[in-house]
Amino acid sequence: MGNPITAFGLLKNYRKKNWSGDISAGFATGVLLIPQGMAYAVIAGLPVEYGLYAALMAPIAYFLFGTTNKLVIGPAALDSMLLASGVASLGLALTTEQYVTHVLVIVFFAGLLQILAGIFKFGFIANFFSQPLLKGFTSAAAILIAFSQFGGLIGLKIEEKSFFHQEVIQYVNQLHEVHWPTLFLGFGTLGIIVLSKKFKLNKLTTPLMVSIGILLSIHFGFEEMGIKVIGDIPKGLPHFSVPDFTSVNLIQVMPISLVVAIIGFTVSNSIIKSVEEDNKSLNINREFTALGLANTLGVFFGGYQASSSFSRSAINKEAGAKTRMSNLVSCLMIAVVLLFFTPVFYYLPKAILAAIIIAATPSLFSFTYFKELYSLRKREFFVGIFTFLMTLEFGVIIGLISGVTVSMFVFLYQTLKPHVAILGKIGDTRVYRNILRFEDAKEQDQIVIIRIDAPLYFSNIRFVIDEMQQALDERSNIKSLVIKSESINSIDITALNELKYFIEDLNKKGIHIYFCSVVGPVRDLLYKVDIVSKLGGEQLFLYLNDVVDYIQNNKEFSERKVSIANQADLVKSEEGIVKSDI
C-alpha cells in the first residue's frame, strides 16, 4: 500500500477470481449495514433514512478515494453519539428539519477538516490521543449509547437530561410505566443476538432478527398493540441537495466538527491497522483525505457522518473480501432496499433496533484493559478512569475535552520529574547499570556516574540538577561527575544556561564534569554556549568505560574522544559497526 490502488487502477486491473470473495463479503456487510444504518441514525437523533443514505454514499466515495481493501465505512455508534451530544450542547430548540440541517453542516465541516488534515499531512493528529484516554472515552460512550436506547427497549419515553445520574433517576421513577409487550420483544431480541455472538453465529443474526421482527409485526399488528414501529421511510435514492448553511451558527458548530473529525479518523485509523496486513506502508494522510471526502460529498445526498466499523470490517475480511469492490456490492443492496423495500421497513419495531444498538456496545467497552493498566501504569489508569467518569456524567464532548486536558497535565507532570539513575560497574566487565536495580553494580571511587533518561527543558532542568547535586552531597570526596547523555535528545536554552551555571559551581568546588554518548544536535549546542570550553575542551567522550579509564588512569583516547576537531568524523563502535553523529 505504499502506492495505494486508485479506483481507476482497481477497475482496470480487476481479476475475475476476486469476484466471488468480493460479492460474498459485500453481501455479508450489506445485510449488516441496513439495520445498523437505521439504528445508528436513531442514536444521532435523525430519521432512519439518513442512516441508509450514509450507508449508501460513504462506501461509494471510499471506493473512489480510499486506500485499503478490507475497510468498510458507514454510520457508526460513536460518531452518532458525538453528533447527538454536540447538537444537544448547543441548547437550541430545533424542529426535525432544523436538527437535520445542523447535523449535516457539522458533518460537512468535519469532512472538510479531515480533507485538509490529509492534504497537509496532519495524520499524526491521531497519535495525540493516548490509548488509556480513548479506552476511557469509548467505554463511557458505550454505556451512554446503550442507556440512550434502554427506553426504546422497554417502551419508556425518556427525556434527555444534562447529567447521566439524572437519567438514571428518571428511569427508576418511570419503571412502573414499562410497556410489557415491548419489553419482552426487546429483551428477547437482545438475548438472541447475545447468545448468537457467544456461539459465533452472529454474522446473519441481526438481519435475521430484523426480518422476523417485520413479519411478526405485520402478522400480529404490533403497532396496534402499542409497540412502536419505524414508520414511513421515503422511497427512492437520495437526491442532490445543499444544506442551508445560513441557518446554522458556524462559530458554534465548528468545535463539534473538529471533535467529530478527529475521533472519527482516530477510531478508523486503529481499525485499519487491525484489519490490514500491510500496516508498514499504510498511507495515513491518504486515509484522512478519503474519509473526509466520503463525509463531505455524502452530505449533499443526505448522508451523515461515516467512519469505519470493526465488526463490519472484520466480517468483510472474514467473508473473503479481496478489494474495495465489496463496498460497491453492499451499496447495491442498500440501493435496492431504498428503491423497493422501504414500505416493508415501516413495520420494523423500534425495540429491535434498540436491541441491535445495545448488543453492539460491548465491543467499545474495555474492562479487562483497565484491569491490566492498573497493574502497569497507575498514572495512565487515572487518565482512563477520569475520562470515563467525566464522559459518563457530562457527555462525550465535555468528557473528551476533560480527558485530553488531564492527559496533557499527566504528561507534563511526568516530564517535570524525569528518570535519573546512578550507575555502577558490573564486576570486571565494561558494563554499567543502575545501582538500585543491579546488586552487582558498584560505584567507582571518587566518581559519580549519572544517566539522565529524558530531554532537558525549562520545566525539568531544576529537578535534574537537584538530583545530581543530591547524589554528590550524599557521597564524600567526589572528584568527578560523569553524565551519560544518549537519552538527552533535546535541550532548550533555559536548560543549557542552568547546566552552564551548575558546571561553573562544581568547577569552583574542584569537581570535574564529563559527558559521554552526547547526541549530535545536543553536542552542537554544548559547543555554542561554551559549555565544552568550560570543561576544558577535552571532556566529551563516546563511551562510558573510556571516561572512567581516563579519570582513573589519566589515559588519552584521542581516537574515541569527541572533540571540536573530530565531532562529525566516523567512529567505529566496539561492535565494529560504523556510527556517525551519536
Secondary structure as UniProt FT lines:
FT   HELIX           7..12
FT   HELIX           16..18
FT   HELIX           19..43
FT   TURN            44..45
FT   HELIX           48..65
FT   STRAND          73..74
FT   HELIX           77..89
FT   TURN            90..91
FT   HELIX           96..119
FT   TURN            120..121
FT   HELIX           123..128
FT   HELIX           131..154
FT   HELIX           164..174
FT   HELIX           175..177
FT   HELIX           180..198
FT   TURN            199..200
FT   TURN            203..204
FT   HELIX           205..220
FT   TURN            221..226
FT   HELIX           245..247
FT   HELIX           250..275
FT   TURN            280..281
FT   HELIX           284..299
FT   TURN            300..302
FT   STRAND          307..308
FT   HELIX           310..318
FT   TURN            319..320
FT   HELIX           325..336
FT   HELIX           337..341
FT   HELIX           342..345
FT   TURN            346..347
FT   HELIX           350..360
FT   HELIX           361..364
FT   HELIX           367..376
FT   HELIX           378..394
FT   HELIX           396..416
FT   STRAND          420..426
FT   TURN            427..428
FT   STRAND          432..434
FT   TURN            435..437
FT   TURN            439..440
FT   STRAND          441..442
FT   TURN            445..446
FT   STRAND          447..452
FT   TURN            458..460
FT   HELIX           461..473
FT   STRAND          480..484
FT   TURN            486..487
FT   HELIX           493..508
FT   TURN            509..510
FT   STRAND          512..516
FT   HELIX           520..528
FT   TURN            529..530
FT   HELIX           531..534
FT   TURN            535..536
FT   STRAND          540..541
FT   HELIX           544..553
FT   TURN            558..560
FT   TURN            564..568
FT   STRAND          571..572
FT   TURN            574..575
FT   STRAND          578..579
//
